[in-house]
């Protein structure tokens, strides 16, 4: 038999009321002290800052500073891709779609980024294709979008953090150069070896490989290579390049066939989803993030489309957010993305309950002073008090995640800094100072 509130003794009601008031009073006290830290900060006054702090236990927002305003999120966008992947993808990624017809094996890409990816190192698709005794044919056409995301910087084409988007990504869609000798480098995949040449006009400075914008023409200077040298350059993608890289990697011929994916196509299971998500979040891998949205799109039909995936996710799963998101890509490279700090809070709360395993979730996120992109932001430690996602572009530096306090509380926070012209290190240091203050005092 349960007592209702009218049957409880007066003393019990009094105690419940005290606890309720205590929680409310504590939140107000925290809000007042955090507000003072922001007001007294001479650094924060110099640019646009949005901040929100949320009490998970009370399910209440403790403090907000321009939390309803929109900010460029940079790689905080990956939190949305992370959420979408948890909602839409099976525990094992779909590596390929395929059919067998007589003496042929015809396969379609799913956008799966894990095919021989340098960190995940998944060989599911590789082993499957390599072991087949049938003739191999790649059927392109599921993805017809641009090789760069909406709002990306075209002049970053030669940097490791901006490889192109394809339906059948292989080895990060990048060429890796490593030290082989004083003036020798090893090139992988080997099929690109003939695309490299020495630029004899450059005989001074450091060793750096560069690529032409529209072709796979790579150059390097006539200087010594230092031991430990390792560089990744995105290669220019095309159907022909995909087939050549596949053939070279598999050591067998791969043809091309024009064929729509049939309804009876089988799915080859690949890498574990959560492993791929962890490799996206810790180093903030843009390549994985972009292609995860294509894999989400694969769950919806025949077409691989970033736009289609985002529209579906926003409409189906993000109606609980207080502000309408402007979401353009999976990685946050695009300045078209606009999110509010309080949206990030509600998303992180949903992620926390969706994973439903605190240790597992925190293992998948950068940890302050210990791992990922937060490793060097906070003092080195084996007991981090911040777990979350960073986000950086020119004039943009953000952190959103979970902060653990000395009093045993767990709060969700979103700290967004935009439009500053001072060194990022100064912005980061002020953010760390305030988050450390919250950890130490509450």
Rosetta blueprint (number, residue, H / E / L):
1 X L
2 X L
3 X L
4 X L
5 X L
6 X L
7 X L
8 X L
9 X L
10 X H
11 X H
12 X H
13 X H
14 X H
15 X H
16 X H
17 X H
18 X H
19 X H
20 X H
21 X H
22 X H
23 X H
24 X H
25 X H
26 X H
27 X H
28 X H
29 X H
30 X H
31 X H
32 X H
33 X H
34 X H
35 X H
36 X H
37 X H
38 X H
39 X H
40 X L
41 X L
42 X L
43 X L
44 X H
45 X H
46 X H
47 X L
48 X E
49 X E
50 X E
51 X E
52 X E
53 X E
54 X E
55 X E
56 X L
57 X L
58 X L
59 X L
60 X E
61 X E
62 X E
63 X E
64 X E
65 X E
66 X L
67 X L
68 X L
69 X L
70 X E
71 X E
72 X L
73 X L
74 X H
75 X H
76 X H
77 X H
78 X H
79 X H
80 X H
81 X H
82 X H
83 X H
84 X H
85 X H
86 X H
87 X H
88 X H
89 X L
90 X L
91 X L
92 X E
93 X E
94 X E
95 X E
96 X E
97 X E
98 X E
99 X E
100 X E
101 X E
102 X L
103 X L
104 X E
105 X E
106 X E
107 X E
108 X E
109 X E
110 X L
111 X L
112 X L
113 X L
114 X L
115 X E
116 X L
117 X L
118 X L
119 X L
120 X L
121 X L
122 X E
123 X L
124 X H
125 X H
126 X H
127 X H
128 X H
129 X H
130 X H
131 X H
132 X L
133 X L
134 X L
135 X E
136 X E
137 X E
138 X E
139 X L
140 X L
141 X L
142 X L
143 X E
144 X L
145 X L
146 X L
147 X L
148 X L
149 X L
150 X L
151 X L
152 X L
153 X L
154 X H
155 X H
156 X H
157 X L
158 X L
159 X L
160 X L
161 X L
162 X L
163 X L
164 X L
165 X L
166 X L
167 X L
168 X L
169 X L
170 X L
171 X H
172 X H
173 X H
174 X E
175 X E
176 X E
177 X E
178 X E
179 X E
180 X E
181 X E
182 X L
183 X L
184 X E
185 X E
186 X E
187 X E
188 X E
189 X L
190 X H
191 X H
192 X H
193 X H
194 X H
195 X H
196 X E
197 X E
198 X E
199 X E
200 X L
201 X L
202 X L
203 X L
204 X L
205 X L
206 X L
207 X L
208 X L
209 X L
210 X E
211 X E
212 X L
213 X L
214 X L
215 X L
216 X L
217 X L
218 X E
219 X E
220 X E
221 X E
222 X L
223 X L
224 X L
225 X L
226 X L
227 X L
228 X L
229 X L
230 X E
231 X E
232 X E
233 X E
234 X E
235 X L
236 X L
237 X L
238 X L
239 X H
240 X H
241 X H
242 X H
243 X H
244 X H
245 X H
246 X H
247 X H
248 X H
249 X H
250 X H
251 X L
252 X L
253 X L
254 X E
255 X E
256 X E
257 X L
258 X L
259 X L
260 X L
261 X L
262 X L
263 X L
264 X L
265 X L
266 X E
267 X E
268 X E
269 X E
270 X E
271 X E
272 X E
273 X H
274 X H
275 X H
276 X H
277 X H
278 X H
279 X H
280 X H
281 X H
282 X L
283 X L
284 X L
285 X L
286 X H
287 X H
288 X H
289 X H
290 X H
291 X H
292 X H
293 X H
294 X H
295 X H
296 X H
297 X H
298 X H
299 X L
300 X L
301 X L
302 X L
303 X L
304 X E
305 X L
306 X H
307 X H
308 X H
309 X H
310 X H
311 X H
312 X H
313 X H
314 X H
315 X H
316 X H
317 X H
318 X L
319 X L
320 X L
321 X L
322 X L
323 X L
324 X L
325 X L
326 X E
327 X L
328 X L
329 X L
330 X L
331 X L
332 X L
333 X L
334 X L
335 X L
336 X L
337 X L
338 X E
339 X E
340 X E
341 X H
342 X H
343 X H
344 X H
345 X H
346 X H
347 X H
348 X H
349 X H
350 X H
351 X H
352 X H
353 X H
354 X H
355 X H
356 X L
357 X L
358 X H
359 X H
360 X H
361 X H
362 X H
363 X H
364 X L
365 X L
366 X E
367 X E
368 X L
369 X L
370 X L
371 X E
372 X H
373 X H
374 X H
375 X L
376 X L
377 X L
378 X L
379 X L
380 X L
381 X L
382 X L
383 X L
384 X L
385 X L
386 X E
387 X E
388 X E
389 X E
390 X E
391 X E
392 X E
393 X E
394 X L
395 X L
396 X E
397 X E
398 X E
399 X E
400 X E
401 X E
402 X E
403 X E
404 X E
405 X L
406 X L
407 X L
408 X L
409 X L
410 X E
411 X E
412 X E
413 X E
414 X E
415 X E
416 X E
417 X E
418 X E
419 X L
420 X L
421 X L
422 X L
423 X L
424 X H
425 X H
426 X H
427 X H
428 X H
429 X H
430 X H
431 X H
432 X H
433 X H
434 X H
435 X H
436 X H
437 X H
438 X H
439 X H
440 X H
441 X H
442 X L
